[in-house]
Amino acid sequence: MNYLAHAYLSFNHPEILFGNMISDFVKGKKKFDYPPLIQKGIMLHRAIDDFTDTHEATKKAKIYFKQDYGLYAGAFIDIVYDYFLANDSSQFPDNNLASFCDETYQQLKLQETLFPEKFQKFFYYMQLQNWLYNYQFTDGITKSFRGLVHRAEYMHDSSAAIIIFENNINELKKYYDDFFPSLKEFSFQKMNELLSQA
Protein backbone atom coordinates (compact mmCIF):
# COMPACT_ATOMS: atom_id res chain seq x y z
CA MET A 1 0.00 0.00 0.00
CA ASN A 2 0.94 3.64 -0.38
CA TYR A 3 1.36 6.30 2.31
CA LEU A 4 -2.23 7.39 2.90
CA ALA A 5 -3.27 3.79 3.47
CA HIS A 6 -0.37 3.10 5.82
CA ALA A 7 -1.24 6.19 7.84
CA TYR A 8 -4.92 5.28 7.95
CA LEU A 9 -4.22 1.68 8.90
CA SER A 10 -2.24 2.82 11.96
CA PHE A 11 -5.61 3.43 13.65
CA ASN A 12 -4.59 6.67 15.39
CA HIS A 13 -1.75 5.02 17.32
CA PRO A 14 1.21 7.49 17.25
CA GLU A 15 4.11 5.01 17.52
CA ILE A 16 2.48 2.55 15.14
CA LEU A 17 1.95 5.43 12.70
CA PHE A 18 5.59 6.45 12.91
CA GLY A 19 6.89 2.94 12.30
CA ASN A 20 4.36 2.35 9.56
CA MET A 21 5.41 5.49 7.70
CA ILE A 22 9.20 5.09 7.97
CA SER A 23 9.31 1.35 7.26
CA ASP A 24 10.47 1.62 3.64
CA PHE A 25 13.45 3.66 4.87
CA VAL A 26 14.50 1.16 7.55
CA LYS A 27 16.35 -1.86 6.20
CA GLY A 28 16.88 -5.18 7.92
CA LYS A 29 18.12 -5.07 11.49
CA LYS A 30 18.05 -1.26 11.55
CA LYS A 31 14.49 -1.58 12.89
CA PHE A 32 16.02 -2.58 16.23
CA ASP A 33 17.44 0.95 16.52
CA TYR A 34 13.90 2.11 17.32
CA PRO A 35 11.73 1.76 20.45
CA PRO A 36 9.58 -1.41 20.62
CA LEU A 37 6.29 0.22 19.66
CA ILE A 38 7.84 1.83 16.58
CA GLN A 39 9.30 -1.57 15.66
CA LYS A 40 5.77 -2.95 15.77
CA GLY A 41 4.67 -0.22 13.36
CA ILE A 42 7.46 -1.23 11.00
CA MET A 43 6.32 -4.86 11.23
CA LEU A 44 2.72 -3.84 10.62
CA HIS A 45 3.75 -1.98 7.47
CA ARG A 46 5.46 -5.08 6.13
CA ALA A 47 2.49 -7.29 6.98
CA ILE A 48 0.17 -4.87 5.17
CA ASP A 49 2.40 -4.94 2.09
CA ASP A 50 2.50 -8.75 2.08
CA PHE A 51 -1.28 -8.99 2.45
CA THR A 52 -1.78 -6.48 -0.35
CA ASP A 53 0.63 -8.13 -2.78
CA THR A 54 -0.90 -11.59 -2.35
CA HIS A 55 -4.57 -10.56 -2.43
CA GLU A 56 -6.45 -11.82 -5.47
CA ALA A 57 -7.90 -8.38 -6.28
CA THR A 58 -4.43 -6.84 -6.35
CA LYS A 59 -3.10 -9.58 -8.59
CA LYS A 60 -5.89 -8.83 -11.07
CA ALA A 61 -5.45 -5.06 -10.82
CA LYS A 62 -1.72 -5.33 -11.52
CA ILE A 63 -2.43 -6.85 -14.92
CA TYR A 64 -3.46 -3.44 -16.27
CA PHE A 65 0.03 -2.03 -15.62
CA LYS A 66 2.06 -5.21 -16.18
CA GLN A 67 2.74 -4.88 -19.90
CA ASP A 68 4.15 -1.36 -19.63
CA TYR A 69 5.73 -1.49 -16.17
CA GLY A 70 6.52 -5.12 -15.38
CA LEU A 71 7.50 -5.67 -11.75
CA TYR A 72 6.58 -2.07 -10.90
CA ALA A 73 2.90 -2.75 -11.61
CA GLY A 74 2.28 -3.30 -7.91
CA ALA A 75 3.76 0.08 -7.00
CA PHE A 76 1.34 1.80 -9.40
CA ILE A 77 -1.58 -0.11 -7.89
CA ASP A 78 -0.52 1.03 -4.41
CA ILE A 79 -0.93 4.64 -5.57
CA VAL A 80 -4.23 3.84 -7.30
CA TYR A 81 -5.55 2.35 -4.06
CA ASP A 82 -4.66 5.57 -2.23
CA TYR A 83 -6.72 7.52 -4.77
CA PHE A 84 -9.77 5.40 -4.07
CA LEU A 85 -9.19 5.47 -0.31
CA ALA A 86 -8.92 9.27 -0.33
CA ASN A 87 -12.28 9.41 -2.13
CA ASP A 88 -13.94 6.72 0.00
CA SER A 89 -16.70 8.41 2.02
CA SER A 90 -17.15 5.25 4.10
CA GLN A 91 -13.60 5.66 5.41
CA PHE A 92 -13.45 9.48 5.47
CA PRO A 93 -17.02 10.67 6.14
CA ASP A 94 -17.95 14.34 6.38
CA ASN A 95 -14.92 15.39 4.36
CA ASN A 96 -12.57 14.74 7.27
CA LEU A 97 -9.64 13.73 5.04
CA ALA A 98 -8.02 17.15 5.46
CA SER A 99 -8.03 16.98 9.25
CA PHE A 100 -6.77 13.39 9.16
CA CYS A 101 -3.83 14.45 6.96
CA ASP A 102 -2.98 17.43 9.17
CA GLU A 103 -3.03 15.25 12.28
CA THR A 104 -0.82 12.67 10.58
CA TYR A 105 1.82 15.29 9.74
CA GLN A 106 1.69 16.70 13.26
CA GLN A 107 2.10 13.29 14.88
CA LEU A 108 5.07 12.47 12.67
CA LYS A 109 6.77 15.81 13.36
CA LEU A 110 6.65 15.10 17.10
CA GLN A 111 9.23 12.36 16.51
CA GLU A 112 11.24 14.21 13.88
CA THR A 113 14.52 13.53 15.72
CA LEU A 114 14.03 9.81 14.96
CA PHE A 115 13.49 10.25 11.22
CA PRO A 116 15.76 8.06 9.07
CA GLU A 117 18.03 10.34 7.06
CA LYS A 118 16.34 9.71 3.69
CA PHE A 119 12.88 10.07 5.22
CA GLN A 120 13.68 13.62 6.40
CA LYS A 121 13.74 15.05 2.87
CA PHE A 122 10.90 12.76 1.79
CA PHE A 123 8.67 13.94 4.62
CA TYR A 124 9.51 17.60 3.95
CA TYR A 125 8.04 17.34 0.45
CA MET A 126 5.19 15.10 1.56
CA GLN A 127 3.99 17.79 3.97
CA LEU A 128 4.90 20.79 1.81
CA GLN A 129 2.91 19.46 -1.14
CA ASN A 130 0.33 17.72 1.06
CA TRP A 131 0.64 14.42 -0.76
CA LEU A 132 -1.75 12.57 1.54
CA TYR A 133 -4.59 15.00 0.89
CA ASN A 134 -3.89 15.35 -2.83
CA TYR A 135 -4.17 11.62 -3.51
CA GLN A 136 -7.89 12.29 -3.95
CA PHE A 137 -7.25 14.23 -7.16
CA THR A 138 -6.22 12.91 -10.56
CA ASP A 139 -3.49 15.54 -10.60
CA GLY A 140 -2.13 14.20 -7.30
CA ILE A 141 -2.05 10.68 -8.70
CA THR A 142 -0.33 11.92 -11.85
CA LYS A 143 2.41 13.55 -9.75
CA SER A 144 2.77 10.36 -7.70
CA PHE A 145 3.18 8.30 -10.86
CA ARG A 146 5.86 10.71 -12.06
CA GLY A 147 7.62 10.53 -8.71
CA LEU A 148 7.60 6.75 -8.82
CA VAL A 149 9.11 6.73 -12.30
CA HIS A 150 11.71 9.32 -11.26
CA ARG A 151 12.85 7.16 -8.31
CA ALA A 152 12.94 3.92 -10.31
CA GLU A 153 16.08 2.82 -12.07
CA TYR A 154 14.56 1.35 -15.21
CA MET A 155 11.54 3.58 -15.90
CA HIS A 156 11.57 6.91 -17.67
CA ASP A 157 7.98 7.72 -18.60
CA SER A 158 4.77 7.79 -16.56
CA SER A 159 2.44 8.86 -19.38
CA ALA A 160 1.29 5.30 -20.11
CA ALA A 161 0.40 4.78 -16.45
CA ILE A 162 -1.79 7.88 -16.43
CA ILE A 163 -3.66 6.69 -19.53
CA ILE A 164 -4.08 3.20 -18.07
CA PHE A 165 -5.46 4.66 -14.84
CA GLU A 166 -7.92 6.99 -16.58
CA ASN A 167 -9.12 4.38 -19.10
CA ASN A 168 -9.68 1.67 -16.50
CA ILE A 169 -10.72 3.65 -13.44
CA ASN A 170 -14.08 1.90 -13.04
CA GLU A 171 -12.58 -1.59 -13.14
CA LEU A 172 -9.77 -0.58 -10.80
CA LYS A 173 -12.35 0.83 -8.37
CA LYS A 174 -14.07 -2.57 -8.25
CA TYR A 175 -10.79 -4.20 -7.22
CA TYR A 176 -10.33 -1.60 -4.48
CA ASP A 177 -13.89 -2.20 -3.23
CA ASP A 178 -13.25 -5.93 -3.14
CA PHE A 179 -9.90 -5.57 -1.41
CA PHE A 180 -9.89 -2.73 1.10
CA PRO A 181 -12.41 -3.97 3.71
CA SER A 182 -10.45 -7.20 4.12
CA LEU A 183 -7.18 -5.27 4.35
CA LYS A 184 -8.61 -3.01 7.06
CA GLU A 185 -9.82 -5.97 9.08
CA PHE A 186 -6.50 -7.78 8.68
CA SER A 187 -4.51 -4.68 9.66
CA PHE A 188 -6.53 -4.03 12.80
CA GLN A 189 -6.17 -7.64 13.92
CA LYS A 190 -2.46 -7.67 13.10
CA MET A 191 -1.84 -4.43 15.01
CA ASN A 192 -3.61 -5.77 18.09
CA GLU A 193 -1.64 -9.01 17.81
CA LEU A 194 1.63 -7.08 17.68
CA LEU A 195 0.64 -4.84 20.59
CA SER A 196 -0.25 -7.85 22.72
CA GLN A 197 3.21 -9.30 22.31
CA ALA A 198 5.85 -8.53 24.92
JOCOR-V120557 format. One record per residue. N is the residue number from 1. PHI is phi in degrees with one decimal (NA if undefined). Layout:
N/PHI, N/PHI
This chain:
1/NA, 2/-96.2, 3/-70.2, 4/-62.7, 5/-63.4, 6/-64.7, 7/-65.2, 8/-63.5, 9/-84.9, 10/-94.1, 11/53.1, 12/62.4, 13/-101.4, 14/-57.1, 15/-71.0, 16/-62.3, 17/-57.2, 18/-60.8, 19/-63.1, 20/-62.0, 21/-81.8, 22/-94.3, 23/-52.9, 24/-65.8, 25/-104.0, 26/-122.3, 27/-99.5, 28/52.2, 29/-74.6, 30/-61.2, 31/-61.2, 32/-75.3, 33/-76.1, 34/-106.6, 35/-58.3, 36/-54.3, 37/-68.0, 38/-68.4, 39/-57.6, 40/-66.0, 41/-64.6, 42/-62.8, 43/-66.8, 44/-63.1, 45/-54.2, 46/-68.8, 47/-66.9, 48/-62.0, 49/-63.2, 50/-63.5, 51/-60.9, 52/-62.7, 53/-64.8, 54/-98.3, 55/-73.0, 56/-60.7, 57/-63.0, 58/-66.7, 59/-58.0, 60/-71.2, 61/-65.2, 62/-60.7, 63/-57.2, 64/-62.2, 65/-101.7, 66/-63.1, 67/-61.6, 68/-87.7, 69/-128.9, 70/51.1, 71/-67.1, 72/-84.6, 73/-55.3, 74/-62.9, 75/-66.0, 76/-67.0, 77/-65.6, 78/-56.5, 79/-68.8, 80/-59.4, 81/-60.6, 82/-64.4, 83/-60.0, 84/-69.5, 85/-63.0, 86/-61.0, 87/-100.9, 88/-89.6, 89/-68.9, 90/-77.0, 91/-99.2, 92/-125.3, 93/-70.6, 94/56.0, 95/55.1, 96/-91.0, 97/-60.6, 98/-60.1, 99/-68.0, 100/-61.3, 101/-63.9, 102/-60.3, 103/-65.2, 104/-61.4, 105/-61.2, 106/-63.4, 107/-62.9, 108/-66.5, 109/-63.6, 110/-62.3, 111/-117.6, 112/-58.4, 113/-65.8, 114/-98.1, 115/-58.1, 116/-58.8, 117/-54.2, 118/-71.6, 119/-74.1, 120/-57.4, 121/-67.6, 122/-58.8, 123/-66.8, 124/-54.9, 125/-74.8, 126/-57.5, 127/-75.0, 128/-57.1, 129/-98.0, 130/48.8, 131/-56.7, 132/-58.1, 133/-70.6, 134/-80.1, 135/-62.7, 136/-75.4, 137/-107.0, 138/-58.2, 139/-63.9, 140/-65.5, 141/-66.8, 142/-58.4, 143/-65.0, 144/-66.2, 145/-60.2, 146/-63.9, 147/-63.6, 148/-62.0, 149/-62.8, 150/-62.3, 151/-80.8, 152/-83.9, 153/-76.6, 154/-113.9, 155/-120.1, 156/-134.9, 157/-146.5, 158/-101.6, 159/-62.6, 160/-64.5, 161/-62.9, 162/-64.1, 163/-65.2, 164/-58.6, 165/-60.1, 166/-67.3, 167/-77.7, 168/-124.0, 169/-59.9, 170/-68.5, 171/-67.2, 172/-63.3, 173/-63.4, 174/-63.3, 175/-66.6, 176/-59.7, 177/-61.3, 178/-73.4, 179/-92.9, 180/-64.8, 181/-57.6, 182/-70.4, 183/-64.6, 184/-61.9, 185/-63.4, 186/-59.4, 187/-64.6, 188/-64.6, 189/-65.5, 190/-66.0, 191/-61.7, 192/-63.7, 193/-62.8, 194/-64.9, 195/-68.9, 196/-81.4, 197/-82.5, 198/-67.9
